[in-house]
Amino acid sequence: MSEKKYASDVKTYVIRIGRMTDAQKKNYTALSPVWCVPYEHALLDYEKLFGNKNPVVIEIGFGMGAATAIIASQNPDVNYIGIEVHKPGVGKLLGEIAAQNLTNIRIIEHDALEVLSHMIANNSVAAFHVFFPDPWPKKRHHKRRLVQRPRTELFASKLALGGYFYMATDWEAYAESALAELCATQNLSNKYDGFASAQAWRPRTKFEERGINEDRVIRELYFVKK
């Protein structure tokens, strides 16, 4: 199956207009040349990028990057690539990288599916993290949901043997749909019987807090590459 199939005109995100604070602008200007990786049609050399052979975890849509920075700081022996198109979020995470002196995070500011298709080698990723992706609740927008086939097949192809795909969402319909799509994805196996148990390693996000305050149930999915 050609990977060109995954990169289409149907976007799984929308670039929301958000004003960058002065601090975020300063961080973006000063730090993006250091920690941001330009998008290009060339496979990343992880060892060259990070200066080590540690496993690589990719987070898709890190928002403002709070959870990303916490996880990276707690796991210095793991490398993290965050993919995000929201510029204020990129600026915010860059500030956290500098403030906490985190050397194990890199950022790619581009469409995640195109990044995976053209920059990430097959069988090379230790894990994918997807925290509270846009649920695209309207039926006519369901085609934009990130976690559905054939996109889940792309994730599976990039995972190393034994690597995992993890997703958390507060949108029940999306959780049910994603569970079915991941179960139907070749080479992925559910670690749990249905939805996953709450993962203690994942920090609570603002999106999660909002969902809890609105009485929505948090669903987690954890699939491993066979």
RAJOFEN-V20349 format. One record per residue. N is the residue number from 1. RES is the residue in one small letter. PSI is psi in whole degrees, 0 to 359 (999 if undefined). Layout:
# RAJOFEN-V20349
N & RES & PSI
N & RES & PSI
This chain:
# RAJOFEN-V20349
1 & m & 127
2 & s & 138
3 & e & 348
4 & k & 338
5 & k & 330
6 & y & 331
7 & a & 104
8 & s & 182
9 & d & 349
10 & v & 110
11 & k & 144
12 & t & 6
13 & y & 167
14 & v & 136
15 & i & 108
16 & r & 137
17 & i & 122
18 & g & 134
19 & r & 130
20 & m & 138
21 & t & 166
22 & d & 322
23 & a & 318
24 & q & 320
25 & k & 317
26 & k & 315
27 & n & 316
28 & y & 315
29 & t & 316
30 & a & 326
31 & l & 339
32 & s & 325
33 & p & 339
34 & v & 314
35 & w & 349
36 & c & 138
37 & v & 123
38 & p & 144
39 & y & 135
40 & e & 163
41 & h & 69
42 & a & 136
43 & l & 138
44 & l & 142
45 & d & 100
46 & y & 318
47 & e & 320
48 & k & 322
49 & l & 317
50 & f & 345
51 & g & 19
52 & n & 177
53 & k & 24
54 & n & 154
55 & p & 152
56 & v & 128
57 & v & 135
58 & i & 127
59 & e & 128
60 & i & 121
61 & g & 69
62 & f & 1
63 & g & 238
64 & m & 358
65 & g & 8
66 & a & 310
67 & a & 322
68 & t & 312
69 & a & 321
70 & i & 312
71 & i & 317
72 & a & 321
73 & s & 329
74 & q & 347
75 & n & 69
76 & p & 345
77 & d & 13
78 & v & 139
79 & n & 143
80 & y & 133
81 & i & 118
82 & g & 131
83 & i & 124
84 & e & 145
85 & v & 355
86 & h & 104
87 & k & 319
88 & p & 323
89 & g & 320
90 & v & 314
91 & g & 320
92 & k & 314
93 & l & 323
94 & l & 321
95 & g & 320
96 & e & 321
97 & i & 315
98 & a & 316
99 & a & 323
100 & q & 2
101 & n & 49
102 & l & 123
103 & t & 0
104 & n & 26
105 & i & 137
106 & r & 153
107 & i & 137
108 & i & 120
109 & e & 83
110 & h & 171
111 & d & 123
112 & a & 320
113 & l & 324
114 & e & 323
115 & v & 312
116 & l & 320
117 & s & 325
118 & h & 344
119 & m & 346
120 & i & 123
121 & a & 150
122 & n & 147
123 & n & 35
124 & s & 353
125 & v & 130
126 & a & 328
127 & a & 154
128 & f & 134
129 & h & 127
130 & v & 101
131 & f & 113
132 & f & 61
133 & p & 161
134 & d & 123
135 & p & 348
136 & w & 69
137 & p & 331
138 & k & 138
139 & k & 322
140 & r & 346
141 & h & 0
142 & h & 332
143 & k & 343
144 & r & 350
145 & r & 135
146 & l & 317
147 & v & 84
148 & q & 157
149 & r & 147
150 & p & 5
151 & r & 323
152 & t & 332
153 & e & 326
154 & l & 314
155 & f & 313
156 & a & 321
157 & s & 333
158 & k & 338
159 & l & 142
160 & a & 159
161 & l & 127
162 & g & 352
163 & g & 163
164 & y & 156
165 & f & 124
166 & y & 135
167 & m & 142
168 & a & 139
169 & t & 152
170 & d & 14
171 & w & 106
172 & e & 313
173 & a & 321
174 & y & 320
175 & a & 315
176 & e & 317
177 & s & 314
178 & a & 321
179 & l & 315
180 & a & 319
181 & e & 319
182 & l & 322
183 & c & 330
184 & a & 1
185 & t & 124
186 & q & 139
187 & n & 2
188 & l & 138
189 & s & 132
190 & n & 126
191 & k & 339
192 & y & 172
193 & d & 86
194 & g & 225
195 & f & 153
196 & a & 158
197 & s & 159
198 & a & 130
199 & q & 116
200 & a & 337
201 & w & 344
202 & r & 120
203 & p & 151
204 & r & 133
205 & t & 168
206 & k & 323
207 & f & 321
208 & e & 315
209 & e & 317
210 & r & 317
211 & g & 318
212 & i & 318
213 & n & 335
214 & e & 17
215 & d & 34
216 & r & 144
217 & v & 134
218 & i & 124
219 & r & 139
220 & e & 143
221 & l & 139
222 & y & 107
223 & f & 141
224 & v & 142
225 & k & 127
226 & k & 999
